[in-house]
Each structure stands twice: as C-alpha cells, then as structure tokens.
Amino acid sequence: MFILLIPQGLRVFPKSEELLIRKVKVLATLHRYKEALPITDTLLQMNSGNAEVIKLNIMLKDLSWKNKLTISGGYTHFDKEFKDDRRFCKH
C-alpha cells in the first residue's frame, strides 16, 4: 500500500522529508540499495543533522558494496610462562 501512496505524496510534496525517508525504507526492504542511496544523500543536503537519515545512509552504503572484507583479531594473555610454549602453536 505504501509503495503506491509514496509516489503520489511526493508529487504533491516533493521535498517532504518524511515521505522521502519512507521511500528509502521501502526501497531498502526491496533490496534496491543503489536506488535508495541517492535519496539519503539528498535528504542529508536538506537536513544534515537528521540522525535517522545518517544511519540509513551508512547502512545503505554498507549493503550496496559488491565486495566486502572483514578482518578481526584477538589477543590472549597468560599470567604465567609455560616451559613448552610451542604446544599453543598450530603446525
């Protein structure tokens, strides 16, 4: 239902932040991230302090990447020394 009403509303109120945000959310739900991202850029030009739009913009950028690499690491610290510390190494 919203998918039909939003374009009609935007014809009457083309700069409505609320309608544009709803359009972005609908497009994101439909996995049309590249189509939604420019709308968030426009919204940020209109109101750069809108926290919801900033969050949507970051999310859409993340979802629209074709290739993504994630690197994580960990640190283990022991309080005592081991005589044969090689047992913790995988060969």
C-alpha positions in Angstrom: 0.0 0.0 0.0 2.8 2.5 1.0 4.6 1.7 -2.3 1.6 3.2 -4.2 1.0 6.2 -1.9 4.5 7.4 -1.5 5.0 8.5 -5.2 1.6 10.2 -5.1 2.5 12.1 -2.0 5.9 13.1 -3.4 4.2 14.6 -6.5 2.3 16.9 -4.1 5.1 17.4 -1.6 8.4 16.6 -3.4 10.6 17.8 -0.5 8.8 16.0 2.3 11.5 14.5 4.5 9.0 12.0 6.0 7.9 10.7 2.6 11.4 10.5 1.3 12.5 8.6 4.4 9.6 6.2 3.9 10.6 5.7 0.3 14.2 4.9 1.3 12.9 2.4 3.8 10.7 0.7 1.2 13.5 0.6 -1.4 15.8 -0.9 1.2 13.3 -3.6 2.1 13.1 -4.4 -1.6 16.9 -4.6 -1.7 17.2 -1.7 -4.1 20.0 -0.1 -2.2 21.6 1.7 -5.1 18.3 3.4 -5.8 17.8 4.4 -2.2 21.3 5.8 -1.5 21.0 9.0 -3.6 17.7 9.8 -1.8 19.6 9.7 1.5 22.2 12.0 0.0 19.5 14.5 -1.0 17.9 14.2 2.5 21.3 14.9 4.1 21.7 18.0 1.9 18.3 19.2 3.1 18.9 18.4 6.8 22.5 17.2 7.7 21.6 16.7 11.3 18.9 14.0 10.8 20.2 11.1 12.8 17.8 8.6 11.2 18.9 9.6 7.7 22.6 9.4 8.7 22.0 5.9 10.0 20.1 4.9 6.8 22.9 6.3 4.6 25.6 4.4 6.4 23.5 1.2 6.3 22.8 1.6 2.6 26.5 2.2 1.7 27.4 -0.9 3.6 24.7 -3.0 1.9 25.4 -1.7 -1.6 29.1 -2.8 -1.6 29.7 -5.6 -4.0 32.9 -6.8 -2.3 33.4 -6.5 1.4 36.3 -7.7 3.5 36.1 -8.1 7.3 39.2 -8.5 9.4 39.1 -9.4 13.1 41.6 -10.4 15.6 42.0 -11.4 19.2 44.6 -11.2 21.9 45.3 -13.8 24.5 47.4 -13.0 27.6 48.7 -15.6 30.1 49.7 -14.7 33.6 52.5 -17.3 33.7 55.1 -18.6 31.4 55.0 -22.2 30.0 58.1 -24.3 29.6 57.0 -25.6 26.3 55.0 -22.8 24.7 55.0 -24.5 21.3 52.0 -26.5 22.4 49.9 -23.5 21.7 51.1 -23.1 18.2 49.5 -25.0 15.3 51.9 -26.6 12.9 
